[in-house]
Amino acid sequence: MTTHHNKCGRLALIGGGEFDAQCAGINAELLSALATKRVLLVPAAAAFESPATVVAQAAEHFAALGATLQVLEVFNRRDANDDALVRAAKSATFIYICDGSAQHLRSVLKDTQLFDVLVAAHRNGAVLAASGAGATVLCDPMIDSRGGAYTVGFGVVENTALFAHHTANRDHIWERSVELLPADTTLIGVPVHTAVVREPNGELRVAGTGTVVTCRAGQSLVEHREGLLTLD
């Protein structure tokens, strides 16, 4: 799980269910170190899945944690290159990319001003959380959830593939991801209400209610429960 810069903020890759009550502990911890409790929500992945419902759920969830929500209404590539929306993202200290369609999210953000700004903010100390599809896209290679094969992701986390909704997804898709796993890549299965968190010092840990599994090509699965995570 590489691509780490000394000034980076926390990175949280969540398996799904990010605004359910079971994720309150994860999100409260991500908020805890921030002076300003404001969350910049990027709902692009949910563009075709009732984004208004997702935004309402997120607002209620974070209000209960004492935080306010700023919604970046980016649903297509034109939005992601809109100067006003890009400016609004520059001051973010906590960026949250929600679940939905990984393929759509990648097409919206790839090679855009907004994505460059979000990555720069994270590398300069902003917390970056991504759930489900969002977490999948931030990694490279990226798993195509429609069949379990691999394609090119954004590479915020290199040599790592994240399988979101692990245990809730169809077994044959997971098995195909294991079968096709490149030799230099670690496959991480993350269930809902569970996160792999990378601290600013590069340390990895599992947070939340579920069990994370990791795999390297030709090796057995390793289970990791809440606590430090070591990738060999």
C-alpha positions as CSV (number, residue, x, y, z in Angstrom):
1,M,0.0,0.0,0.0
2,T,2.4,2.6,-1.3
3,T,2.4,6.2,-2.5
4,H,2.8,8.0,0.7
5,H,4.0,11.6,1.2
6,N,5.3,12.9,4.6
7,K,2.7,15.6,4.9
8,C,-0.3,13.4,3.9
9,G,-3.4,13.4,6.0
10,R,-5.1,10.3,7.1
11,L,-6.5,8.0,4.4
12,A,-9.5,5.8,5.0
13,L,-10.6,3.2,2.6
14,I,-14.0,1.9,3.7
15,G,-15.8,-1.2,2.4
16,G,-19.2,0.4,2.2
17,G,-22.1,1.6,4.4
18,E,-20.2,4.8,5.2
19,F,-23.2,6.7,6.6
20,D,-24.8,3.9,8.5
21,A,-24.7,4.1,12.3
22,Q,-22.1,1.3,12.4
23,C,-19.6,3.6,10.7
24,A,-20.0,6.4,13.2
25,G,-17.0,5.3,15.2
26,I,-14.8,5.4,12.1
27,N,-16.0,8.8,10.9
28,A,-15.8,10.3,14.4
29,E,-12.2,9.2,14.7
30,L,-11.4,10.7,11.3
31,L,-12.9,14.0,12.5
32,S,-11.2,14.0,15.9
33,A,-7.9,15.6,14.8
34,L,-9.5,18.3,12.7
35,A,-9.8,21.9,14.1
36,T,-12.7,22.6,11.6
37,K,-15.4,20.0,11.6
38,R,-16.5,20.4,8.0
39,V,-16.7,17.6,5.6
40,L,-16.5,18.1,1.8
41,L,-18.7,15.4,0.2
42,V,-18.0,14.2,-3.3
43,P,-21.2,12.3,-4.3
44,A,-20.2,11.8,-8.0
45,A,-20.3,8.0,-7.8
46,A,-23.9,8.1,-6.8
47,A,-25.0,10.2,-9.8
48,F,-27.4,7.5,-11.0
49,E,-28.4,6.2,-7.5
50,S,-30.5,9.0,-5.9
51,P,-27.7,11.3,-4.9
52,A,-30.1,13.5,-2.9
53,T,-30.8,10.6,-0.7
54,V,-27.1,10.0,-0.2
55,V,-26.5,13.6,0.7
56,A,-29.4,13.7,3.2
57,Q,-28.1,10.6,4.9
58,A,-24.6,12.0,5.0
59,A,-25.8,15.3,6.4
60,E,-27.8,13.6,9.2
61,H,-24.9,11.3,10.0
62,F,-22.3,14.0,10.3
63,A,-24.6,16.4,12.1
64,A,-24.9,13.7,14.8
65,L,-21.1,13.8,15.0
66,G,-21.0,17.6,15.4
67,A,-19.8,18.3,11.8
68,T,-21.2,20.2,9.0
69,L,-21.5,19.0,5.4
70,Q,-20.4,20.9,2.3
71,V,-21.7,19.1,-0.8
72,L,-19.6,19.4,-4.0
73,E,-22.2,18.8,-6.7
74,V,-20.0,17.1,-9.2
75,F,-21.7,14.5,-11.3
76,N,-20.0,14.8,-14.7
77,R,-16.7,15.8,-16.2
78,R,-17.9,19.4,-16.9
79,D,-18.6,19.8,-13.2
80,A,-15.2,18.4,-12.3
81,N,-13.5,21.2,-14.4
82,D,-15.9,24.0,-13.3
83,D,-13.7,26.8,-11.8
84,A,-16.1,27.6,-9.0
85,L,-16.4,24.0,-7.9
86,V,-12.7,23.5,-8.1
87,R,-12.1,26.6,-6.0
88,A,-14.6,25.4,-3.4
89,A,-12.5,22.2,-2.9
90,K,-9.1,24.0,-2.4
91,S,-9.7,24.7,1.3
92,A,-11.0,21.2,2.2
93,T,-9.5,19.6,5.3
94,F,-11.7,16.5,5.2
95,I,-12.7,15.0,1.8
96,Y,-15.3,12.2,1.6
97,I,-15.8,10.3,-1.7
98,C,-19.0,8.2,-1.4
99,D,-20.0,4.9,-2.8
100,G,-21.9,4.2,-6.0
101,S,-20.5,3.4,-9.5
102,A,-16.7,3.0,-9.7
103,Q,-16.8,3.2,-13.5
104,H,-18.8,6.5,-13.5
105,L,-16.7,8.0,-10.7
106,R,-13.5,7.3,-12.7
107,S,-14.9,8.8,-15.8
108,V,-16.0,11.9,-14.0
109,L,-12.7,12.6,-12.1
110,K,-10.0,11.3,-14.5
111,D,-7.6,14.0,-15.6
112,T,-9.6,16.8,-14.2
113,Q,-8.8,20.0,-12.2
114,L,-10.9,18.8,-9.3
115,F,-9.1,15.5,-8.9
116,D,-5.8,17.3,-8.9
117,V,-7.0,19.7,-6.2
118,L,-8.3,16.8,-4.1
119,V,-5.1,14.9,-4.3
120,A,-3.0,18.0,-3.5
121,A,-5.2,18.8,-0.5
122,H,-4.6,15.3,0.8
123,R,-0.9,15.4,0.3
124,N,-0.9,18.7,2.2
125,G,-2.6,17.2,5.3
126,A,-6.3,16.9,4.5
127,V,-8.1,13.7,5.6
128,L,-9.3,11.7,2.6
129,A,-12.0,9.1,3.1
130,A,-13.5,7.0,0.3
131,S,-16.1,4.3,0.5
132,G,-17.0,1.4,-1.7
133,A,-16.6,2.5,-5.3
134,G,-14.6,5.5,-4.2
135,A,-12.1,3.3,-2.3
136,T,-11.8,1.0,-5.3
137,V,-11.0,3.8,-7.8
138,L,-8.3,5.4,-5.6
139,C,-6.2,2.2,-5.8
140,D,-4.3,0.9,-8.8
141,P,-4.9,-1.6,-10.2
142,M,-8.7,-1.1,-9.9
143,I,-11.1,-4.0,-9.7
144,D,-14.0,-3.9,-12.1
145,S,-16.8,-4.9,-9.8
146,R,-18.9,-6.2,-12.8
147,G,-16.6,-9.2,-13.2
148,G,-13.6,-9.1,-10.9
149,A,-11.0,-8.4,-13.6
150,Y,-8.5,-5.5,-13.3
151,T,-8.2,-2.1,-14.9
152,V,-6.4,1.1,-14.3
153,G,-7.2,3.1,-11.2
154,F,-6.1,6.5,-10.0
155,G,-3.0,5.2,-8.1
156,V,-3.4,7.3,-4.9
157,V,-2.6,3.9,-3.5
158,E,-0.3,1.9,-5.7
159,N,0.2,-1.8,-6.1
160,T,-3.0,-2.4,-4.1
161,A,-6.4,-3.5,-5.3
162,L,-9.4,-3.0,-3.0
163,F,-12.4,-5.3,-3.1
164,A,-15.2,-3.3,-1.5
165,H,-18.3,-4.9,0.1
166,H,-16.3,-8.0,0.7
167,T,-18.5,-10.9,2.0
168,A,-21.6,-9.2,0.6
169,N,-20.4,-9.5,-3.0
170,R,-20.8,-12.5,-5.2
171,D,-18.2,-15.2,-4.5
172,H,-17.3,-15.8,-8.1
173,I,-16.3,-12.1,-8.5
174,W,-13.9,-12.3,-5.5
175,E,-12.5,-15.6,-6.8
176,R,-11.8,-14.1,-10.2
177,S,-10.0,-11.2,-8.6
178,V,-7.8,-13.6,-6.6
179,E,-7.2,-15.7,-9.8
180,L,-6.1,-12.7,-11.9
181,L,-4.2,-10.9,-9.2
182,P,-0.9,-9.4,-10.6
183,A,2.3,-10.5,-9.0
184,D,3.2,-7.1,-7.6
185,T,-0.2,-6.3,-6.1
186,T,-1.8,-6.8,-2.7
187,L,-5.5,-7.6,-2.9
188,I,-7.5,-6.3,0.1
189,G,-11.1,-7.4,0.8
190,V,-12.9,-4.9,3.0
191,P,-16.4,-5.5,4.2
192,V,-19.0,-2.9,5.0
193,H,-18.7,-0.8,8.1
194,T,-14.9,-1.5,8.1
195,A,-11.9,0.5,7.0
196,V,-8.3,0.3,6.2
197,V,-6.8,3.5,7.6
198,R,-3.3,4.8,6.7
199,E,-2.0,7.2,9.3
200,P,0.2,10.2,8.3
201,N,3.3,8.2,9.4
202,G,2.4,5.4,6.9
203,E,1.2,3.0,9.6
204,L,-1.8,0.9,8.5
205,R,-4.6,-0.4,10.7
206,V,-8.1,-1.9,10.5
207,A,-11.0,0.0,12.0
208,G,-14.7,-0.9,12.3
209,T,-16.7,-4.0,12.8
210,G,-15.6,-6.5,10.2
211,T,-12.6,-8.6,9.2
212,V,-10.3,-7.5,6.4
213,V,-8.6,-10.1,4.3
214,T,-5.4,-9.7,2.3
215,C,-3.9,-11.8,-0.5
216,R,-0.8,-11.9,-2.7
217,A,-0.5,-14.0,-5.9
218,G,-0.1,-17.6,-5.1
219,Q,-0.4,-17.2,-1.3
220,S,-3.2,-17.9,1.2
221,L,-5.6,-15.3,2.5
222,V,-4.7,-13.6,5.7
223,E,-7.4,-12.2,8.1
224,H,-7.0,-9.0,10.0
225,R,-9.3,-7.7,12.7
226,E,-9.3,-4.3,14.4
227,G,-5.8,-3.1,15.1
228,L,-2.5,-2.8,13.2
229,L,-2.3,-4.1,9.7
230,T,1.0,-5.4,8.3
231,L,1.3,-6.1,4.6
232,D,4.2,-8.4,3.8
